[in-house]
């Protein structure tokens, strides 16, 4: 059973001319701060695969988040049910994590 909450994604090196780096945090609804350490990803495809295959987030939410990342450098995805194991777990989709 998952914990209801939100994902917060930040483009760590936006504006630099190197491979994009992203940090993803999960915060449960009603909590102050993040319940998880951030997961970091190198490259947009690595982030996309983690969101889709590890967290089972729908493609429309992923595309909206990526658009926000390109426009603002950060994105939020709300009303998710995510287990700690799903957030922390390794999968084949998580091929290029930074941590």
C-alpha positions as CSV (number, residue, x, y, z in Angstrom):
1,X,0.0,0.0,0.0
2,X,1.3,3.4,-0.9
3,X,1.6,6.7,0.9
4,X,-0.4,9.5,-0.6
5,X,1.7,12.5,-1.4
6,X,3.5,14.6,-4.0
7,X,6.7,14.4,-6.1
8,X,9.0,17.5,-6.4
9,X,11.5,17.5,-9.3
10,X,14.2,20.1,-9.7
11,X,16.6,20.5,-12.7
12,X,19.8,20.9,-10.8
13,X,22.0,22.3,-13.7
14,X,19.4,24.1,-15.8
15,X,21.1,26.6,-18.2
16,X,24.3,24.7,-18.3
17,X,25.5,23.1,-21.5
18,X,26.0,19.6,-20.1
19,X,23.7,16.6,-19.6
20,X,20.7,17.6,-17.4
21,X,20.7,16.5,-13.8
22,X,17.5,16.1,-11.8
23,X,16.6,15.6,-8.2
24,X,13.3,14.0,-7.2
25,X,11.8,14.1,-3.7
26,X,8.6,12.6,-2.3
27,X,6.6,14.3,0.4
28,X,3.5,12.7,2.0
29,X,0.4,14.8,2.2
30,X,0.3,16.8,5.4
31,X,4.0,16.3,6.2
32,X,6.5,19.0,6.7
33,X,9.6,18.4,4.5
34,X,10.4,15.3,2.6
35,X,10.1,11.8,3.8
36,X,12.7,10.5,1.4
37,X,16.2,11.5,0.5
38,X,16.3,12.9,-3.0
39,X,16.9,10.6,-6.0
40,X,19.2,12.1,-8.6
41,X,19.1,11.3,-12.3
42,X,21.4,12.1,-15.2
43,X,19.5,12.8,-18.4
44,X,15.9,13.3,-19.2
45,X,15.3,9.8,-20.4
46,X,16.6,8.3,-17.1
47,X,14.1,10.6,-15.2
48,X,11.3,9.7,-17.6
49,X,11.9,5.9,-17.2
50,X,12.1,6.2,-13.4
51,X,8.8,8.0,-13.2
52,X,7.0,5.7,-15.7
53,X,8.5,2.3,-14.8
54,X,9.4,2.5,-11.1
55,X,6.6,4.9,-9.9
56,X,4.0,4.0,-12.5
57,X,3.1,7.6,-13.2
58,X,1.0,8.2,-16.3
59,X,2.5,9.7,-19.5
60,X,0.3,12.8,-19.4
61,X,1.7,13.7,-15.9
62,X,5.2,13.0,-17.0
63,X,4.9,15.2,-20.1
64,X,3.4,18.0,-18.0
65,X,6.3,17.7,-15.5
66,X,8.9,17.7,-18.2
67,X,7.3,20.8,-19.7
68,X,7.4,22.6,-16.3
69,X,11.0,21.5,-15.9
70,X,11.9,23.1,-19.3
71,X,9.9,26.3,-18.5
72,X,10.6,26.8,-14.8
73,X,13.3,24.4,-13.8
74,X,11.0,22.6,-11.3
75,X,7.9,20.5,-11.4
76,X,5.4,19.0,-9.0
77,X,3.2,15.9,-9.4
78,X,0.4,15.7,-6.8
79,X,-2.1,13.1,-5.6
80,X,0.2,10.1,-5.9
81,X,0.3,6.8,-4.0
82,X,3.9,5.7,-3.8
83,X,5.5,3.2,-1.6
84,X,9.0,3.9,-0.1
85,X,10.2,0.7,-1.8
86,X,9.1,2.0,-5.2
87,X,10.8,5.3,-4.6
88,X,14.1,3.9,-3.4
89,X,14.1,0.7,-5.4
90,X,16.4,0.0,-8.3
91,X,15.0,-1.1,-11.6
92,X,16.3,-1.6,-15.1
93,X,14.6,1.8,-15.9
94,X,16.9,3.4,-13.4
95,X,20.0,2.9,-15.5
96,X,21.7,6.3,-15.1
97,X,21.0,7.4,-11.5
98,X,23.4,9.7,-9.8
99,X,22.4,8.4,-6.4
